[in-house]
Amino acid sequence: MKLEDEILNQFIGPDNSNRKQVEKLIKNVTSQLLDFLSNAEQKPTYPTFKQLDCPHFQIQEKPLSESKIHSNLQELYDLSMNSANPNYIGHMDSMPTLWSVIGDYIASAINNNLLSLEMSPFLTQLEYSLTKQFARLFGLPEASGGVMLSGGTLSNIQALLVARNIKLGIKNGNVFSLKKEPVIFTSEHSHSSIQKTGMMIGIGVENVIKIKTDENSKIDCNDLNAQIEEQLRLGKQPFAIVATAGTTVSGNIDPLKDISKIAEQNNLWLHVDAIYGGAVIFSKKHKHLITGIEQADSISFNPQKWLYISKTSSMVLFRDFNKMIDSFRISAPYMKEQNAYVNLGEINIQGTKYAEILKLWLSLQGLGKSGYGKLIEYSFHLTKIFKTEISKRPFLKLVCKTEMNILCFRGEPNYLALEKFDTWNENLQLYLLSQTDFFLSLPKYKNNLWLRAVLLNPFLTSKHIKNLFTHIDYYENTNKNR
Ligand SMILES: Cc1ncc(COP(=O)(O)O)c(C=O)c1O
């Protein structure tokens, strides 16, 4: 029995049987993709939402023609969020480096599995090397190292699972055997994944204790000390503090040095969620912003944000990598035992693992540390311009001090009553999107609606920013004269 060509041509023939055909298909698909991406500035940032019901995606009995697949792809492009458009400044969704797009393509094509060394001899070693180098860039000691995971939430979960196992000594036990209920501390403005982590590691969401923040959304260390004392008085078992370097809504950084002292005094694990802000390590001018991070026991960081790697790309780094392995490793009997390079699937909450590392490696080759430094510094340059425009307008207010390239602000025009501010901002967001194609997000923060700009796009210029503010002025004038 032999399979028909129609079936075999759905693969890249290892016998060189269909190379020409494959090249043609890739060329056609690439050309259609580039029609979209190379003209992204002309396409809407956010297409009008179209409800597509279940039959729209009907699984067909027979194969579809290539031209039908192309037309389905066209619909995908037309209805997708367009983060490559410089007017898209609402979220931490950067446009990917070209090398990271190519990296994904190659990673899928060679389809190695980072579950084990035997299944990915080159890529496993690459992941070991790059994560260790990142740990060192953050200032962790020689004994440090890390693993890649598919997203920041998973990185935070793994960090705190290891913290739990080490600090509470329960790798082989369970939380129910503990005499005291374990608790962790984090800022009231930390990412929701920390609460999710509380649920996942068996301590419960209510044992993730929220610490008050100051006027700049940074952890208040007096409250942190008071809460540690209070939890001890209640008979609980504190074991970790999570500090944030780059909060999700306003990009603020907790006082890392002071927090590390508190962690040390109380024998608590210090995890730094540098998912967003960690990228500043590449800027000689701005890396001081996260000084103190070198004291962390673990750090989570997402290259998929400010390092422009396509999603997903995340890592978790540990001060003492061998201790992490000892407290976490579960061997899989179906994988060949490894010592020099412990199989990544044994020391990672994921099993089969995608080669996330490849696109990061290629992008680092394409840009170098210096290229990344320039990208980060350009973001700070744009932030300064954006902030100046806000300060020129008395009706606009920043939520707090801007420390990274995230600007969280809102209109509070003096001709309106306080309770009308939210609607004014909500309508401004809609106006900008429908009339000008600028997309800003609208987070709820401190019980109010705010506008948020994340200045990531390397093609964003001062001209775009000035244009945005001209539209904001137009909206404000129209409302004032109503
Ligand atoms: C500070 C911070 N931590 C964690 C996360 C979660 O990362 P992910 O969405 O990749 O799971 C985010 C996401 O924006 C974040 O901003």
The ligand as an SDF file (V2000), in Angstrom:
LIG
                    3D

 16 16  0  0  0  0  0  0  0  0999 V2000
    4.1820   41.8470   35.7290 C   0  0  0  0  0  0  0  0  0  0  0  0
    3.5880   40.6730   35.0260 C   0  0  0  0  0  0  0  0  0  0  0  0
    3.7340   39.4420   35.5500 N   0  0  0  0  0  0  0  0  0  0  0  0
    3.2190   38.3540   34.9580 C   0  0  0  0  0  0  0  0  0  0  0  0
    2.5080   38.4460   33.7780 C   0  0  0  0  0  0  0  0  0  0  0  0
    1.9350   37.2070   33.1620 C   0  0  0  0  0  0  0  0  0  0  0  0
    2.5910   36.9030   31.9670 O   0  0  0  0  0  0  0  0  0  0  0  0
    1.8890   36.0050   30.8280 P   0  0  0  0  0  0  0  0  0  0  0  0
    0.7160   36.7950   30.3340 O   0  0  0  0  0  0  0  0  0  0  0  0
    2.9630   35.8240   29.8110 O   0  0  0  0  0  0  0  0  0  0  0  0
    1.4620   34.7190   31.4520 O   0  0  0  0  0  0  0  0  0  0  0  0
    2.3200   39.7180   33.1950 C   0  0  0  0  0  0  0  0  0  0  0  0
    1.5610   39.8700   31.9670 C   0  0  0  0  0  0  0  0  0  0  0  0
    1.3570   40.9150   31.4320 O   0  0  0  0  0  0  0  0  0  0  0  0
    2.8680   40.8550   33.8450 C   0  0  0  0  0  0  0  0  0  0  0  0
    2.7000   42.0810   33.3450 O   0  0  0  0  0  0  0  0  0  0  0  0
  1  2  1  0
  2  3  1  0
  2 15  2  0
  3  4  2  0
  4  5  1  0
  5  6  1  0
  5 12  2  0
  6  7  1  0
  7  8  1  0
  8  9  2  0
  8 10  1  0
  8 11  1  0
 12 13  1  0
 12 15  1  0
 13 14  2  0
 15 16  1  0
M  END
$$$$
